[in-house]
Amino acid sequence: MEKTIEMKGVDLGSFFGPADANLKLIENAFTSNIIVRGNIIKIEGMKDEVAVIHEIFHEMGSTLNQKGSLTQDDVKTLINITASQNGHETDDLDTVVHYGRKGAISGQTNGQKAYIKIVQNNDIVFAVGPAGTGKTYLAIAFAAASLENREVDRIVLCRPAVEAGENLGFLPGDLKEKVDPYLAPLYDALGDMMPSTRLKPLLAKNTIEVIPLAYMRGRTFNNTFMILDEAQNATTMQMKMFLTRLGVNSRAIVTGDITQIDLPRKSESGLLQVIEILNGIDGIGFSQLDESDVVRHKLVRDIIKAYDIQSNGN
């Protein structure tokens, strides 16, 4: 059996250890052949042993990102514990997007796993679904992994400046102070992807930029991972403006919930229109999530379903 792992968002020097000491521990503990090229690890051997080694590498990545370090004793412990366990569940490891501060970030539901595959196979992806389905969180995980793996040079996260029932003009402070609370969910997700000692310098240097959608006008983003969140509140012209900012070697994920449109007229939503306009173009993918993909409190799924029933009844 052969299995390939792509280690995303991991410091490979710390992962493999000085002079590949951590890797050699695994090679000496098993008979399988392990081939490493960059951040790609290929394991060749008997099915059961390959599954065990695959899980060990997965746990090593989680340990490194949680502790900030990975010692040979850590690896020995992981080898002993994992090798002694029975009935390993390794299918979910194939959907790991990034190793964040709290461990592996991967698809938890069938819809999320399908979403991940769509992102892996397209340069522009539209993810539509209700709150709590992980569409924005997974998008930011993809962006963080791409930056850590040097696939892109920067990340740009944005939202349209449409308030959910409030007026930013009445809030105190300058423009940044007004919009930062509205962009807070994006900052929160970034905080889960990397430690603050890593995140703060990236924000300060604009390697990671979190901005209102209007700030993208007139710019071109090369070697950039772009994310447009709350896209249901972008007008048709704003959606076109965002998509045409895409430069050389750049990718984009657009997320939104078409049941939460705050525009004066729902028909003006660029997200509603773009699904019809761009469907069928190679390199552009669409992911539809629903209440079965909600990974927040168990009541959130019931709340969404109840509102959907009420809305359909009207």
C-alpha positions as CSV (number, residue, x, y, z in Angstrom):
1,M,0.0,0.0,0.0
2,E,1.1,3.6,-0.7
3,K,-0.1,6.7,1.0
4,T,1.0,10.3,0.5
5,I,0.8,13.2,3.1
6,E,1.2,16.9,2.4
7,M,2.3,18.6,5.6
8,K,0.7,22.0,5.4
9,G,1.5,24.9,7.7
10,V,4.2,23.0,9.6
11,D,7.9,24.1,10.2
12,L,9.6,21.1,8.6
13,G,12.9,21.6,10.4
14,S,11.2,21.2,13.8
15,F,8.9,18.5,12.5
16,F,11.6,16.2,11.2
17,G,14.1,17.2,14.0
18,P,17.8,18.0,13.9
19,A,19.5,15.8,11.2
20,D,16.0,14.2,10.6
21,A,16.2,12.6,14.1
22,N,12.4,12.4,14.4
23,L,12.0,10.8,11.0
24,K,14.7,8.3,11.8
25,L,12.9,7.2,14.9
26,I,9.9,6.3,12.8
27,E,12.0,4.6,10.1
28,N,13.7,2.5,12.7
29,A,10.4,1.5,14.4
30,F,8.7,0.2,11.2
31,T,9.6,-1.7,8.1
32,S,7.7,0.6,5.7
33,N,9.6,2.8,3.2
34,I,9.3,6.5,3.9
35,I,10.2,9.0,1.2
36,V,10.3,12.7,1.9
37,R,10.4,15.4,-0.8
38,G,9.9,18.9,0.6
39,N,6.6,18.9,2.5
40,I,5.4,15.7,0.8
41,I,5.8,12.4,2.7
42,K,5.1,9.1,0.9
43,I,4.7,5.9,2.9
44,E,5.0,2.5,1.2
45,G,4.4,-0.8,3.0
46,M,1.8,-3.1,4.5
47,K,-1.7,-1.6,4.8
48,D,-2.0,-1.7,8.6
49,E,1.5,-0.3,9.2
50,V,1.1,2.5,6.7
51,A,-2.1,3.5,8.5
52,V,-0.2,3.6,11.8
53,I,2.6,5.7,10.4
54,H,0.2,8.0,8.7
55,E,-1.5,8.7,12.1
56,I,1.8,9.2,13.8
57,F,2.8,11.9,11.3
58,H,-0.6,13.5,11.8
59,E,-0.2,13.5,15.6
60,M,3.3,14.9,15.3
61,G,1.9,17.9,13.4
62,S,-0.7,18.5,16.0
63,T,1.8,18.3,18.8
64,L,4.2,20.6,17.1
65,N,1.6,23.3,16.6
66,Q,0.1,23.0,20.1
67,K,3.5,23.0,21.9
68,G,5.6,25.0,19.5
69,S,8.2,22.2,19.6
70,L,8.6,18.5,19.0
71,T,11.2,16.5,20.9
72,Q,12.4,13.0,20.2
73,D,10.7,11.9,23.5
74,D,7.4,13.3,22.1
75,V,7.9,11.2,18.9
76,K,8.8,8.0,20.9
77,T,5.6,8.5,23.0
78,L,3.5,8.9,19.9
79,I,5.0,5.9,18.2
80,N,4.3,3.7,21.3
81,I,0.8,4.9,21.9
82,T,-0.3,4.8,18.3
83,A,1.3,1.5,17.5
84,S,-0.4,-0.1,20.5
85,Q,-3.9,1.1,19.5
86,N,-6.3,-0.9,17.4
87,G,-8.9,0.2,14.9
88,H,-7.2,3.4,13.7
89,E,-9.5,5.8,11.9
90,T,-7.4,7.5,9.2
91,D,-9.9,8.6,6.6
92,D,-10.3,12.1,8.0
93,L,-6.5,12.7,7.8
94,D,-6.8,13.1,4.1
95,T,-9.0,16.2,4.6
96,V,-6.6,18.0,7.0
97,V,-6.3,21.6,5.7
98,H,-3.9,23.1,8.2
99,Y,-2.3,22.4,11.6
100,G,-3.4,25.3,13.7
101,R,-2.7,26.3,17.3
102,K,-5.3,23.8,18.6
103,G,-4.3,20.9,16.3
104,A,-5.4,19.7,12.9
105,I,-8.1,21.6,11.1
106,S,-10.0,19.2,8.8
107,G,-13.5,18.5,7.4
108,Q,-15.9,17.3,10.1
109,T,-18.9,16.6,7.9
110,N,-19.5,15.2,4.5
111,G,-20.3,18.7,3.2
112,Q,-17.1,20.1,4.6
113,K,-15.0,17.3,3.1
114,A,-16.6,17.9,-0.3
115,Y,-15.9,21.7,0.2
116,I,-12.2,20.9,0.9
117,K,-11.9,18.8,-2.3
118,I,-13.5,21.6,-4.4
119,V,-11.0,24.1,-3.0
120,Q,-8.1,21.7,-3.7
121,N,-9.2,21.5,-7.4
122,N,-10.1,25.1,-8.2
123,D,-8.6,28.5,-8.1
124,I,-11.8,30.3,-7.3
125,V,-14.4,28.7,-5.0
126,F,-17.8,29.9,-3.8
127,A,-18.9,28.4,-0.5
128,V,-22.6,29.0,0.3
129,G,-24.3,27.9,3.5
130,P,-25.8,28.9,6.9
131,A,-23.9,30.1,9.9
132,G,-21.7,27.6,11.7
133,T,-20.9,25.4,8.7
134,G,-17.2,26.3,8.8
135,K,-17.1,27.9,5.4
136,T,-15.1,30.9,6.5
137,Y,-13.0,29.1,9.0
138,L,-11.9,26.4,6.5
139,A,-11.2,29.2,3.9
140,I,-8.9,31.0,6.3
141,A,-7.2,27.6,7.2
142,F,-6.5,27.1,3.5
143,A,-5.1,30.6,3.2
144,A,-2.9,30.1,6.3
145,A,-1.5,26.8,5.0
146,S,-0.8,28.4,1.6
147,L,1.2,31.2,3.3
148,E,3.1,28.9,5.6
149,N,4.0,26.6,2.6
150,R,5.1,29.7,0.6
151,E,2.6,29.0,-2.1
152,V,1.5,32.6,-1.8
153,D,3.2,35.7,-0.5
154,R,0.2,37.3,1.3
155,I,-3.4,36.9,2.4
156,V,-6.1,39.4,2.0
157,L,-9.4,39.0,3.9
158,C,-12.3,41.3,3.3
159,R,-16.0,41.9,4.0
160,P,-18.5,44.3,2.4
161,A,-19.2,47.2,4.8
162,V,-22.9,46.5,5.2
163,E,-24.0,46.5,8.8
164,A,-26.5,44.0,10.2
165,G,-29.1,46.5,11.5
166,E,-26.5,49.0,12.7
167,N,-24.9,52.2,11.3
168,L,-21.2,52.4,11.4
169,G,-21.4,56.2,11.1
170,F,-22.8,56.5,14.6
171,L,-19.9,54.5,16.1
172,P,-17.1,56.4,17.8
173,G,-13.5,56.5,16.5
174,D,-11.7,56.7,13.2
175,L,-12.4,54.4,10.2
176,K,-10.2,51.6,11.5
177,E,-11.8,51.6,14.9
178,K,-15.3,51.6,13.2
179,V,-14.6,48.6,10.9
180,D,-12.4,46.5,13.1
181,P,-15.3,45.1,15.3
182,Y,-17.1,44.2,12.0
183,L,-14.0,42.3,10.9
184,A,-13.4,40.7,14.3
185,P,-14.6,37.2,13.2
186,L,-11.8,37.1,10.6
187,Y,-9.2,38.1,13.2
188,D,-10.6,35.4,15.6
189,A,-10.2,32.7,12.9
190,L,-6.6,33.9,12.2
191,G,-5.8,33.6,15.9
192,D,-6.7,29.9,15.7
193,M,-4.4,29.4,12.8
194,M,-1.1,30.6,14.2
195,P,0.4,31.9,17.5
196,S,0.1,35.7,18.2
197,T,3.9,36.0,18.0
198,R,3.7,34.9,14.4
199,L,0.4,36.6,13.5
200,K,1.1,40.2,14.8
201,P,4.2,40.8,12.6
202,L,2.4,39.5,9.6
203,L,-0.5,41.9,10.2
204,A,1.9,44.8,10.9
205,K,3.7,44.2,7.6
206,N,0.4,43.7,5.7
207,T,1.5,40.2,4.7
208,I,-2.0,39.5,6.1
209,E,-4.4,42.3,5.4
210,V,-7.9,42.4,6.8
211,I,-9.9,45.2,5.1
212,P,-13.4,46.3,4.0
213,L,-14.2,45.2,0.5
214,A,-14.2,48.8,-0.8
215,Y,-10.4,49.0,-0.1
216,M,-9.7,46.5,-2.9
217,R,-10.8,48.8,-5.7
218,G,-8.1,49.7,-8.1
219,R,-5.6,47.1,-6.8
220,T,-4.2,43.9,-8.3
221,F,-3.2,41.0,-6.0
222,N,-0.5,38.7,-7.3
223,N,0.7,35.7,-5.3
224,T,-2.2,36.3,-2.9
225,F,-4.8,34.2,-1.3
226,M,-8.0,36.3,-1.3
227,I,-11.1,35.7,0.8
228,L,-14.4,37.5,0.6
229,D,-16.6,36.8,3.6
230,E,-20.3,37.7,4.0
231,A,-20.4,37.9,0.2
232,Q,-24.2,37.9,0.2
233,N,-23.9,41.6,1.1
234,A,-21.7,42.4,-1.9
235,T,-23.5,44.0,-4.8
236,T,-23.1,42.8,-8.4
237,M,-20.5,45.5,-9.2
238,Q,-18.6,44.8,-5.9
239,M,-18.5,41.1,-6.6
240,K,-17.2,41.7,-10.1
241,M,-14.6,44.2,-8.7
242,F,-13.4,41.6,-6.1
243,L,-13.1,38.8,-8.6
244,T,-11.2,40.9,-11.2
245,R,-8.6,41.8,-8.5
246,L,-7.2,38.3,-8.9
247,G,-3.6,38.5,-10.2
248,V,-0.9,36.0,-11.2
249,N,-0.6,32.9,-9.0
250,S,-3.5,34.0,-6.8
251,R,-6.5,32.1,-5.5
252,A,-9.8,33.2,-4.0
253,I,-12.6,31.8,-1.8
254,V,-15.9,33.6,-1.6
255,T,-18.2,32.7,1.3
256,G,-21.7,33.7,2.2
257,D,-25.2,32.9,3.4
258,I,-28.0,33.8,1.0
259,T,-30.5,33.7,3.8
260,Q,-28.8,36.6,5.5
261,I,-28.8,39.4,2.9
262,D,-28.7,42.9,4.5
263,L,-28.9,44.8,1.2
264,P,-32.0,47.1,0.7
265,R,-33.0,44.8,-2.2
266,K,-32.1,41.1,-2.0
267,S,-32.0,40.9,-5.8
268,E,-29.0,43.1,-5.8
269,S,-26.8,40.5,-4.1
270,G,-23.8,39.7,-6.2
271,L,-23.6,36.2,-4.6
272,L,-27.0,35.3,-5.9
273,Q,-26.2,36.4,-9.4
274,V,-22.6,35.0,-9.6
275,I,-23.9,31.5,-9.0
276,E,-25.8,31.7,-12.3
277,I,-23.2,33.8,-14.2
278,L,-20.0,31.7,-13.5
279,N,-21.4,28.2,-13.1
280,G,-19.7,25.8,-15.5
281,I,-16.4,27.7,-16.0
282,D,-13.3,25.5,-15.5
283,G,-11.3,26.5,-12.5
284,I,-14.3,27.9,-10.6
285,G,-16.0,25.6,-8.1
286,F,-19.2,25.9,-6.0
287,S,-19.8,24.3,-2.6
288,Q,-23.2,24.2,-1.0
289,L,-23.4,23.6,2.7
290,D,-26.5,23.1,4.8
291,E,-27.7,22.7,8.4
292,S,-26.3,19.1,8.5
293,D,-22.8,20.7,8.3
294,V,-23.2,23.0,11.3
295,V,-20.4,22.4,13.8
296,R,-21.4,24.9,16.5
297,H,-23.6,24.2,19.4
298,K,-26.1,21.4,18.6
299,L,-29.0,23.9,19.0
300,V,-27.7,26.1,16.1
301,R,-28.7,23.4,13.6
302,D,-32.2,23.2,15.1
303,I,-32.5,27.0,15.1
304,I,-31.5,27.2,11.4
305,K,-33.9,24.5,10.5
306,A,-36.8,26.2,12.4
307,Y,-36.2,29.6,10.6
308,D,-36.0,27.8,7.2
309,I,-39.4,26.2,7.9
310,Q,-40.9,29.5,8.9
311,S,-39.4,31.3,5.9
312,N,-40.7,28.6,3.5
313,G,-44.1,28.7,5.1
314,N,-44.4,32.4,4.3
